[in-house]
């Protein structure tokens, strides 16, 4: 699932830097996501929401103008990686 997203072919000539941000809906992760998008990265958020809320992603989208793919999963579960 995540590898498919990262390996997705881009039809444009320019290179797009893609990052999977773990904990991207948390306080530090959400600020990191905004900074990465502003720096030109395409960010995918991977979070289990144990200490965050999915509504944070809506606010990130308002700030950056970009909707980020979300992988709602736990890194401790190898099957979801």
Phi, psi and omega in degrees: 000303182288318180299322177300319179295314183293324183273000181304131182285142180259131183275358179265166182280334182277153179277136175249126178275123183250140180226134171262117185258110178282140182071026186293348179262357178279181183299304181291317181299320181292321177292323176295318179301315179299315181296320180294317178297317179295334179274001175100008180272152172263118189251133170247133183262131177240113185208147176258359177059032178286336181221034182202183183223140182298337180295341177301324181295327176296320179291323176298319179297321178296317182291316187264340185077011181237136174267128183261138173298142182241131173245103181273097183200173182244129180298338179285349178259102184301331182292338182267354182278000000 
